[in-house]
Amino acid sequence: MGIFDFLIFNKKTTKRVFLDYASSTPIRPEVREVLRVSADESFANPSALYEEARDAKALLVDAHKSIARSLNTTANQIVFTSGGTEANNIALLGVFEKARERGNPRPHVVSVVTEHPAVREVLNEIERRGGEVTLLSPREDGLIAVDQVVDVLKATTVLVSVMFVNNEIGVVQPIKEIAQAIKRKNKEDGFHVLFHTDACQAPLWYGLDVSTLGVDLLSLDGIKIGGPRSVGCLYVKGGTQISPVMWGGGQEGGLRSGTEHVGACLGLAKALELAKKEKNESSEKVQLLRDNLWSQIQKHFPEASVNGSLKHRAPNNLSVCFPGVDAEHLTVALDTYGVCVSYSSSCRTLKEDSTSYVVEALKPECKGSSIRFTLGIHTTQKDIDVAVQALRKAVIQVTR
């Protein structure tokens, strides 16, 4: 059986409820059409010199310009990557290595214990390379205070990295306020601290005007916003000094060598454009459904509690602790009832210990008993009702 036959044979015929949109989103029809058209029109290598290559290059330039418009910046400050993980790697390692090149023997990087593995693991690598890392612990509501950041800055600090919207608990950090405080500290003490945010979970719900946010580096991922897989980008503010972390032909301003997938870049640009256009309407609709889900859970499971602030949270996210319930078993049970959820970051399920270190940082007793529900723009009230009924059955199944 070929792979195409396998896909047809295994095509789902029953309606399932998908509540794991923080992990992945379906490609939007408008984006799929961009990919279809560009497959014929942009197959050539945009770095070559003949007419077809020049046409592909022109489309790639358009993709840079489109994303720049969505972020209120200029095209030369957009670097295409293979996704959010690579964008984070370039940002963190790039700043760290540039600092070492410029004579800082032990560059200091500040971040938060609740960051995505695509940041946490890079920080571990920075330590292995001789750097110094400070991880801030959030309050029980998942938020960090601006003063926490400022208080740990010092002359050797080169970068602060704070996630915009947490991928597990959905908590929204005060990015603009942190950026302003770092700039004040730089001015007052003569520091040169850069600020990066992993904004992969943010575009569907929040504006990403980088001049308003005040960040120096910002990471995005197509898979989180209805865009193509394996494409993302990194915003690099003009004048920001970072080193490449991979070498080759020097594409993307020398920061990300490798032939660009022009169609995917165009698809990411289209997805980001749609997200910016629809975010207000989508946020209002999805938050109403999310709040209804929480109301029903409270009714049937009065001992359940939300992980992190419910006020300072993305409208699609609901991370719930069910005391005494094994989250992994509950996730599997819900799957048998046709409901897709997560019990930690999807990336963490590849680790031997896949319990949630994010929840553990807030409520240690809930790290193995919390479920992440994340709604999307396609979620309906019927999906919520079906999910609650399945949850009632699944909890009984895993606790008896």
N, C-alpha and C positions, 0 to 999 in steps of 0.2 A: 504494500500500500504506500503510495507516494504521500508527500506532506500535504498536498492539496486535497487528496482523497481523505486523508485523516481529518482535516479541518471540516470538510463537508459531513463526514460520518459522525463527527463528534459535536456538530452544531447543536446548541441548546434549543430544545423545543418547548420547554416550560419557562414561564416568566420567573426570574429570580430578582431579588431585591439587592441592589448594590449600594452599600453604605460604607465604602472605603475609598472615597474620592480623594483623600489626602495622599493615598498611595499611587493612584493612577486615574486618569480621566480619559474618556473615549475621544477619539479624534473628531473634531467638529466637521460637519459636512462642507463648510466653506473652506476649511483647511485641506480636507481631502481633495477638493476640486483643485486647489492650488498645486498640490502634489501631483495630481493627474496631469495637469497641463504642463507643469514644469519638467516632468519626466521626459517629454519630447523636446522641449525647447531649451533645456539647460543641461544636457548631458555632457557637454564639453567641459574640459578643465579650464576654469576661469583664469588660470595663470598663464595659459598659452597665448599666442599672438594672432592666430587666424580668426576669421569672421565669427565662426560659431563660438569660439572661446571668448571673443569680445562681447558677444551677446550674453553669454553666461555671466561674464564679469559685470555687465550692466545690471543684470537682475540681482546679483549679489550686492552691488552698491545700493540698489533699491531696498533690499532687505535691511541693510545697515541703516539707511535713512528712515525707514518705517519704524524700526525699533527705537531709534533716537527720538522720533517724534513722540512715541508713547511714553518715553522717559523724560522728555523735555531736555534733551541734550543734543550733541552733534554726532554725526555718523562715525567719525574717527575715534570716538570713545566707546564703541561697541566692539567686543571681541566674541566671535562665535566659538562655541565649544561643543563637546559631545553631550553635555547635560550639566545639571547643577553640581554634581560631584566634581567634575573637572574644573568648573568655574571656581568652586571653593578652593580646590588644590592650587590653581594658578594664583588666586588672590593671596592665600595665606603663605604658601611656600615662596611665591614670587616676592612678596614684601620682605619675608625673613631673609632670603638669600641676597637680595639687594642690600639689605642692611649690613650683612656680613661683608659683602664686597666693598662697602663704604667704610669699613673699619670698626663696626660694632661687634666685639668678640662674642657677646652672648645676648642677642636680641631678645627682648621681652614681649610676649604676646598675651593679651587678656581676652578671656572669653567666659562662657557660662556653662555650668555642668549639664544643663538641659539641651545643649546644642545637638543637631543631627549628627549621626556617625560620620557624615561626609566632612564635618568640621572637627569632631572629636578625634577621629583617627589621624587627621593631618596634624593636629596639635601634638599627638603622641609622637609622630614622626619628627616634628620640630624639636621635641625634647631629646629624641634619639640623636639628632644632629647637633646637640649641644645648646639649644635654645632654652629659655626660661618661659614657663607657662603659668599663668594665674587663672584658675577657674573660680568664678563667682558663684555663690549659692543663692538661689532665689528665695523669696519669702514663700510662705505656704500657698499664697495665691498664684505663684509661678512667676511673679514679676521681680525684676531687679530694680533697685533705686539708682538714680543717676549718681548719687554720692558714692555708691559702692564702686562704680567705675572710676570716678575721679580720684578716689582715695588710694587706688593701687597704681596709678600712673607714676612713672619715674623717668629719669633721663634716658634709660636704655629701652624704654617701651617704644615699639615701632608700630604696633597694630592692636586695635580692639575689634573683635568680631562678635556681633550679637544678632541672633536670628530675629527677623521681623515677626513672623507668625510661627509659633512652635508647631512642628509637624504632628506631635502626639496629642498635646493638650490644647492646642489652638490659641494659647495666650499670646497677646500682642504686646510687644515690648515698646517702650517710649523711644523709638529710634531718633526722631527729630530732636528731642530734648538731650539725649546722650550725645548726639553729634554736636550740638551747640556747646555743651559742657566741655567736650574734648577740645574744641576750637578755642574756647576761653583759656583752658589750661595750657594749650600750646603757646598762645600769645603771652600769657602771664609768666610762664616759666621757661620759655624758649624751647619747648619740646617739639618733636616732629612725629606726632602720633597720627596714624591713618585710621580710618573707620570703615569697616566692611560689614555688610549685612547679607545674610542668606535670606533672600526674599522669595524663594521658590513657591511658598504657600500663599503668597500675598496678592498676586495680580487680579484674581477673580473678585476680590472683595475690597481692595484698597488702592488708592492712587499711588503711583510710583514716580512722582516728579522728583528727580534726584536733587534738583536745586533746592526744593523745599525740604526734603529729608536731610540734606546736608552731608550725605555719605560720600566717601571717596571710591568705594568699590561695592558692587551689588550683583548678586548671582541670581539667575533665572533658569528655569527648566521647562521645556515644552510639554513633558508628560503630565505636568500638574495643571495645565491650563487649556486642555483640549487641543494641544499642538502635536506635532510629530514626536515620535520617540527618538532618543539618542541625539537630541540637539538642545542646546541651551546657549546662554551668553553671559558674558561678564561685562558690566559697565566699569570702565576705568577712567576716573576723572582726569582731565587734561593736566599734565605736569606730574602725575603720580608716578614715582619711580619703582618699577617692579622688574624682576628678572624672569625670563622664560623658564619653565620647568621641564620642557621637552624641546627637542631641536630637530630641524629639518629644513624645509624650503623657505621658511620665514613668513608664511601666510599670517593673516590677522595681525598685522603690525609687528610681526616677529614674536608675539606672545603665544600663538597657538599654531605651530606648523602642522601641515597636513592639508590635502586638497579638501576644500569645503564642499559639503553637500548642499548645493544651491537650492534645490527644491525644499529641503528641510528648513533651511534658513528662511526662505520665503514663507513656509508654513508657520514657523514660530512667530514671524512678524505679523502674520494675519491673526493668529490666535491672540497675541498680545493686544492688537488693535481692537478685536472684538471684546476682550476682557475689559479694556478701558471704557469702551462705549457702553457696556451693559452692566457694569459692576454695581451701580446703585440699585437698579431694579432687581438684579439677581440677589443682592445681599438682603434686601427687604423680604423677598419671597422665601429664601432659604432659611432666614432666621426665624420666621414664623413657624416653619415646619420643624426646625430644630427645637424651638421652645415647646412645641406641642409634643414632640418626642420625649423631652425631659419631663413634662407634666404627666404623661402617661406612665413613664418609668417610676416617678415618685408615687403615683397612685398604687401601682402594683408592687413596688419594692421600696417601702418607706425607709429602709435602712441604707439605701443607696446614696452615694454622695458624688458631687462633681469634683473632678481633679482640676484645681486651678481656678482662677477668677472667671465667673460667669459673665461679668460685666466687660472686662478687657479681654475679649475672646473673639476669634473669627466667627462669623455668623453660621458657618457650616459645621462647626466642631462641637462634639459632646463626648468628653472623656469621663466615664462613669466607673466608680469603684463599687463592686458588689461584694461586700464582706463575706469571707468564707467560701467564695466560689473560685475555682481554678479557671483563670482567664483563658488559658490555652484550650482546655476541654470545652469551655463554653463557646469559644470561637468555632471549634470543630462541630459542636452540636448545632449551632446556628446554621452552619453550612449545610447540614443534612436537611434543614428546614427551608433551604433556599435563600438564606440571608448572608451576605458577605460583610464581615467587619474585621477589625484587627485588634490584637491585644497589646501591641507595642508598635514601634516603627516597623514597617515591612522589612527594612534592611536588617533589623535586629534578629529576625527569625532565622537568619543564616548563622548566627552566633550560638555557641554552646549554651550560654546563659541568655535566653531571649526575653527574660522579664524586663520590665520597663525601668531603666535607670532614671528616666524623666519623672515618672510618678514617684519613684523612690526618693528623689530629692525633695519632694513636697510632702508625701505621706508614705513613709516606709512600709507601713502595714498594708498598703494597697498595691504594692508593686507587682504582685502576682495575681491580683483579682480585679484588674481594671480592663474595660473594653473601650475601644475608640470607635465611635460612630462618626463618620464624616459624610455629610450630604453634598449633593452636587446640583447643578442647574437643571438636571433632568429628574430630580427626586420629586415624588408626588405625595399627597396625603395618604393615598392608598398604600404606598411603600411603607410609610411610617406605621400605619395600622397593622400591616402584615408583619412588620419587624417586631412590633410589641407583642403580638400574639405568639410569634415564634420564640421570642425571648422568654415568655412565661413558661412555655413548654420546655425549652432548653435548660433553664435554671433548675427546674424540677428534675430533669433527666440527669444532670451532672451532680446534684446534691443528694440524691436519694441513696 
